[in-house]
Amino acid sequence: MSFIRVLTLFHVVISPTATAAARATYRVRPESTAVLINRTVSLRCAFDGLSAKDQVNWYWYNPRSAAKLYHISSGLNVAPEFPRYLIAGNQKKGEFHLKIQNALPEDEGNYRCSVFSVRDAGDAKLTVVGKYMLIV
């Protein structure tokens, strides 16, 4: 099952506002990018018209992992299993950029920034390039 289909089904099943008219709209959608290993990368995402009830969520789809789909963040709250990840930007202006510090090959995959009240979603593919060397 594709990343987009999984998240679309996820959105419809758990979203009580899936049938409501969407007020929020994307101002900045995440874009696919590549980052050098051990560097910091930001996946930008911003909305206009967010309501107090809207929560911006980041998801990560990694087909090589057992779980495949991970919920990274809700609002500013990042799940503890992502210690190198943080949400940056001016949230009052609808900015919820995902910043990944010290990018590693296992960070590769498809990332999605979304709000349940917005039907379409912003997807981006992250590629990490370079050789990983552990220096002891």
Phi and psi restraints in degrees (value plus and minus 20) as a CYANA .aco file:
   2 SER   PHI     -93.5   -53.5
   2 SER   PSI     138.6   178.6
   3 PHE   PHI     -76.2   -36.2
   3 PHE   PSI     -67.1   -27.1
   4 ILE   PHI     -84.7   -44.7
   4 ILE   PSI     -61.8   -21.8
   5 ARG   PHI     -86.7   -46.7
   5 ARG   PSI     -62.4   -22.4
   6 VAL   PHI     -79.8   -39.8
   6 VAL   PSI     -68.3   -28.3
   7 LEU   PHI     -90.4   -50.4
   7 LEU   PSI     -52.4   -12.4
   8 THR   PHI     -84.4   -44.4
   8 THR   PSI     -65.0   -25.0
   9 LEU   PHI     -83.0   -43.0
   9 LEU   PSI     -62.5   -22.5
  10 PHE   PHI     -78.1   -38.1
  10 PHE   PSI     -65.3   -25.3
  11 HIS   PHI     -81.4   -41.4
  11 HIS   PSI     -66.9   -26.9
  12 VAL   PHI     -88.1   -48.1
  12 VAL   PSI     -59.1   -19.1
  13 VAL   PHI     -89.1   -49.1
  13 VAL   PSI     -64.1   -24.1
  14 ILE   PHI    -121.0   -81.0
  14 ILE   PSI     -24.8    15.2
  15 SER   PHI    -112.9   -72.9
  15 SER   PSI      92.6   132.6
  16 PRO   PHI     -90.7   -50.7
  16 PRO   PSI     -36.6     3.4
  17 THR   PHI    -123.5   -83.5
  17 THR   PSI      -5.1    34.9
  18 ALA   PHI     -80.0   -40.0
  18 ALA   PSI     -48.7    -8.7
  19 THR   PHI    -116.8   -76.8
  19 THR   PSI     -26.4    13.6
  20 ALA   PHI     -95.9   -55.9
  20 ALA   PSI     135.4   175.4
  21 ALA   PHI     -87.2   -47.2
  21 ALA   PSI     113.6   153.6
  22 ALA   PHI    -101.3   -61.3
  22 ALA   PSI     111.6   151.6
  23 ARG   PHI    -123.4   -83.4
  23 ARG   PSI     -57.1   -17.1
  24 ALA   PHI     -93.3   -53.3
  24 ALA   PSI     126.3   166.3
  25 THR   PHI    -158.0  -118.0
  25 THR   PSI     133.6   173.6
  26 TYR   PHI     -89.8   -49.8
  26 TYR   PSI     114.2   154.2
  27 ARG   PHI    -120.9   -80.9
  27 ARG   PSI     -59.0   -19.0
  28 VAL   PHI    -154.0  -114.0
  28 VAL   PSI     102.7   142.7
  29 ARG   PHI    -118.0   -78.0
  29 ARG   PSI     126.9   166.9
  30 PRO   PHI     -81.5   -41.5
  30 PRO   PSI     125.8   165.8
  31 GLU   PHI    -139.6   -99.6
  31 GLU   PSI     123.1   163.1
  32 SER   PHI     -79.8   -39.8
  32 SER   PSI     122.1   162.1
  33 THR   PHI    -175.0  -135.0
  33 THR   PSI     146.4   186.4
  34 ALA   PHI    -141.3  -101.3
  34 ALA   PSI     128.9   168.9
  35 VAL   PHI    -155.9  -115.9
  35 VAL   PSI     125.1   165.1
  36 LEU   PHI     -92.4   -52.4
  36 LEU   PSI     123.9   163.9
  37 ILE   PHI     -75.2   -35.2
  37 ILE   PSI     122.6   162.6
  38 ASN   PHI      47.7    87.7
  38 ASN   PSI      -9.0    31.0
  39 ARG   PHI    -121.6   -81.6
  39 ARG   PSI     148.1   188.1
  40 THR   PHI    -116.3   -76.3
  40 THR   PSI     119.6   159.6
  41 VAL   PHI    -151.4  -111.4
  41 VAL   PSI     125.7   165.7
  42 SER   PHI    -140.3  -100.3
  42 SER   PSI     109.0   149.0
  43 LEU   PHI    -121.7   -81.7
  43 LEU   PSI      92.8   132.8
  44 ARG   PHI    -104.3   -64.3
  44 ARG   PSI     122.2   162.2
  45 CYS   PHI    -174.0  -134.0
  45 CYS   PSI     109.4   149.4
  46 ALA   PHI    -167.2  -127.2
  46 ALA   PSI     128.9   168.9
  47 PHE   PHI    -146.7  -106.7
  47 PHE   PSI     131.1   171.1
  48 ASP   PHI    -126.6   -86.6
  48 ASP   PSI     127.9   167.9
  49 GLY   PHI      55.7    95.7
  49 GLY   PSI       4.6    44.6
  50 LEU   PHI     -87.5   -47.5
  50 LEU   PSI     117.1   157.1
  51 SER   PHI    -113.1   -73.1
  51 SER   PSI     150.9   190.9
  52 ALA   PHI     -82.9   -42.9
  52 ALA   PSI     -44.9    -4.9
  53 LYS   PHI    -104.4   -64.4
  53 LYS   PSI     -38.2     1.8
  54 ASP   PHI     -91.4   -51.4
  54 ASP   PSI     113.8   153.8
  55 GLN   PHI    -139.3   -99.3
  55 GLN   PSI     104.8   144.8
  56 VAL   PHI    -103.2   -63.2
  56 VAL   PSI     107.3   147.3
  57 ASN   PHI    -139.1   -99.1
  57 ASN   PSI     124.0   164.0
  58 TRP   PHI    -134.1   -94.1
  58 TRP   PSI     115.3   155.3
  59 TYR   PHI    -145.2  -105.2
  59 TYR   PSI     137.2   177.2
  60 TRP   PHI    -153.7  -113.7
  60 TRP   PSI     107.9   147.9
  61 TYR   PHI    -130.6   -90.6
  61 TYR   PSI      98.9   138.9
  62 ASN   PHI    -146.5  -106.5
  62 ASN   PSI      81.0   121.0
  63 PRO   PHI     -84.6   -44.6
  63 PRO   PSI     -35.6     4.4
  64 ARG   PHI    -105.8   -65.8
  64 ARG   PSI     -29.1    10.9
  65 SER   PHI    -118.1   -78.1
  65 SER   PSI     143.5   183.5
  66 ALA   PHI     -86.4   -46.4
  66 ALA   PSI     -65.5   -25.5
  67 ALA   PHI     -96.8   -56.8
  67 ALA   PSI     -49.1    -9.1
  68 LYS   PHI      48.9    88.9
  68 LYS   PSI     -70.1   -30.1
  69 LEU   PHI    -135.1   -95.1
  69 LEU   PSI     106.9   146.9
  70 TYR   PHI    -144.4  -104.4
  70 TYR   PSI     119.3   159.3
  71 HIS   PHI    -115.1   -75.1
  71 HIS   PSI      88.1   128.1
  72 ILE   PHI     -99.5   -59.5
  72 ILE   PSI     -67.5   -27.5
  73 SER   PHI    -173.0  -133.0
  73 SER   PSI     137.8   177.8
  74 SER   PHI    -153.5  -113.5
  74 SER   PSI      96.9   136.9
  75 GLY   PHI      43.2    83.2
  75 GLY   PSI    -147.4  -107.4
  76 LEU   PHI    -112.0   -72.0
  76 LEU   PSI     -28.0    12.0
  77 ASN   PHI    -103.4   -63.4
  77 ASN   PSI      94.3   134.3
  78 VAL   PHI    -119.0   -79.0
  78 VAL   PSI     114.9   154.9
  79 ALA   PHI     -78.9   -38.9
  79 ALA   PSI     122.1   162.1
  80 PRO   PHI     -82.0   -42.0
  80 PRO   PSI     -42.0    -2.0
  81 GLU   PHI     -95.2   -55.2
  81 GLU   PSI     -17.7    22.3
  82 PHE   PHI    -142.0  -102.0
  82 PHE   PSI      45.3    85.3
  83 PRO   PHI     -87.7   -47.7
  83 PRO   PSI     -38.6     1.4
  84 ARG   PHI    -113.6   -73.6
  84 ARG   PSI     -17.9    22.1
  85 TYR   PHI    -125.5   -85.5
  85 TYR   PSI     125.8   165.8
  86 LEU   PHI    -171.8  -131.8
  86 LEU   PSI     140.5   180.5
  87 ILE   PHI    -121.3   -81.3
  87 ILE   PSI     106.0   146.0
  88 ALA   PHI    -141.4  -101.4
  88 ALA   PSI     148.8   188.8
  89 GLY   PHI      90.3   130.3
  89 GLY   PSI     156.4   196.4
  90 ASN   PHI    -114.1   -74.1
  90 ASN   PSI      80.9   120.9
  91 GLN   PHI     -83.9   -43.9
  91 GLN   PSI     -49.4    -9.4
  92 LYS   PHI     -84.6   -44.6
  92 LYS   PSI     -43.2    -3.2
  93 LYS   PHI    -118.5   -78.5
  93 LYS   PSI      -9.4    30.6
  94 GLY   PHI      60.5   100.5
  94 GLY   PSI      -2.8    37.2
  95 GLU   PHI    -113.2   -73.2
  95 GLU   PSI     103.1   143.1
  96 PHE   PHI    -156.1  -116.1
  96 PHE   PSI      51.6    91.6
  97 HIS   PHI    -102.3   -62.3
  97 HIS   PSI     114.7   154.7
  98 LEU   PHI    -110.3   -70.3
  98 LEU   PSI      99.4   139.4
  99 LYS   PHI    -128.9   -88.9
  99 LYS   PSI     106.1   146.1
 100 ILE   PHI    -133.6   -93.6
 100 ILE   PSI      98.3   138.3
 101 GLN   PHI    -113.5   -73.5
 101 GLN   PSI     125.4   165.4
 102 ASN   PHI      30.8    70.8
 102 ASN   PSI      37.5    77.5
 103 ALA   PHI     -75.2   -35.2
 103 ALA   PSI     116.9   156.9
 104 LEU   PHI    -142.8  -102.8
 104 LEU   PSI     140.4   180.4
 105 PRO   PHI     -74.7   -34.7
 105 PRO   PSI     -53.2   -13.2
 106 GLU   PHI     -91.1   -51.1
 106 GLU   PSI     -27.7    12.3
 107 ASP   PHI    -102.4   -62.4
 107 ASP   PSI     -29.3    10.7
 108 GLU   PHI     -82.1   -42.1
 108 GLU   PSI     131.4   171.4
 109 GLY   PHI     126.9   166.9
 109 GLY   PSI    -187.2  -147.2
 110 ASN   PHI    -123.0   -83.0
 110 ASN   PSI     110.8   150.8
 111 TYR   PHI    -134.5   -94.5
 111 TYR   PSI     124.7   164.7
 112 ARG   PHI    -152.7  -112.7
 112 ARG   PSI     110.5   150.5
 113 CYS   PHI    -127.1   -87.1
 113 CYS   PSI     105.6   145.6
 114 SER   PHI    -171.4  -131.4
 114 SER   PSI     141.2   181.2
 115 VAL   PHI    -149.0  -109.0
 115 VAL   PSI     115.6   155.6
 116 PHE   PHI     -79.8   -39.8
 116 PHE   PSI     -48.9    -8.9
 117 SER   PHI     -99.0   -59.0
 117 SER   PSI     -25.2    14.8
 118 VAL   PHI    -128.9   -88.9
 118 VAL   PSI      98.6   138.6
 119 ARG   PHI     -86.4   -46.4
 119 ARG   PSI     -66.6   -26.6
 120 ASP   PHI    -100.2   -60.2
 120 ASP   PSI     140.7   180.7
 121 ALA   PHI    -150.6  -110.6
 121 ALA   PSI     135.2   175.2
 122 GLY   PHI    -119.1   -79.1
 122 GLY   PSI      91.9   131.9
 123 ASP   PHI    -131.7   -91.7
 123 ASP   PSI     128.0   168.0
 124 ALA   PHI    -168.2  -128.2
 124 ALA   PSI     123.5   163.5
 125 LYS   PHI    -120.4   -80.4
 125 LYS   PSI     110.1   150.1
 126 LEU   PHI    -125.9   -85.9
 126 LEU   PSI     109.4   149.4
 127 THR   PHI    -138.7   -98.7
 127 THR   PSI     112.0   152.0
 128 VAL   PHI    -127.2   -87.2
 128 VAL   PSI     104.2   144.2
 129 VAL   PHI    -135.0   -95.0
 129 VAL   PSI     130.7   170.7
 130 GLY   PHI      93.7   133.7
 130 GLY   PSI     148.7   188.7
 131 LYS   PHI    -115.9   -75.9
 131 LYS   PSI     117.7   157.7
 132 TYR   PHI    -109.3   -69.3
 132 TYR   PSI     103.6   143.6
 133 MET   PHI    -148.5  -108.5
 133 MET   PSI     105.2   145.2
 134 LEU   PHI    -111.3   -71.3
 134 LEU   PSI      98.4   138.4
 135 ILE   PHI    -122.8   -82.8
 135 ILE   PSI     103.3   143.3
